[in-house]
């Protein structure tokens, strides 16, 4: 097990910290020396073996904690938020190191984290839990593109998925989604999923799936558009987050690489999204409809 706080013995050298679990099993000194050095070499810790933990950086101490677990040659690793004590830059470096190490040694690893970026970038399979209950199990791609309920949809993705509530208006042939002044005709391929559902439905749209258009574009057969007033923009390097207010007073966030809109506050834009990028959720249970 690798702990969040490293749990290194401050009075011991790095060599003795790594060797400790082997000494407790009364393994011979020669075997211990060989395994400690091999493990330290794997994690680039050879130059630090004579030092004490207080002489190491956070990233180096984290590698010592990994080495102490690895030296036992376990069948399973359990890592309990091992990077949460590190700064952002070091966390990114250690994510890569742990991922490479796991692939190299081939030991199954259960990695506990509240950081969705860690989960998405490191995992082969993700288990999303809420209050101890499993919400979804799947690959990072499955979790992101087909969230099975609103909790997963909101938890995975940054900025979070936009959540919009609509009333279902249906007749014998067609279904429309209405919310104040917004009226959305539903594509025919979604009719079987929404027919005879409750009177409300929730649409989930990821910020990156919107296209900002200041022209008077009408809905195509595979797209729909919302009118939104730009409230403000937030520059995040090569990504820009725009916040819009829709006609029904809903606030949504749109992600793009357009930083030319910062001087167009209160300008009204068409926000276009493809039907295939819209997630439909049941308003009562929060489960995915399509």
PyMOL commands that set and color helices and strands:
alter all, ss='L'
color gray80, all
select helices_A, chain A and resi 14-24+29-42+46-48+53-55+58-70+88-105+116-122+140-145+150-155+188-194+207-209+275-277
alter helices_A, ss='H'
color red, helices_A
select strands_A, chain A and resi 76-80+108-112+126-130+133-138+162-170+175-179+182-185+200-205+211-213+223-236+239-246+251-256+268-274+278-282
alter strands_A, ss='S'
color yellow, strands_A
deselect
rebuild
show_as cartoon
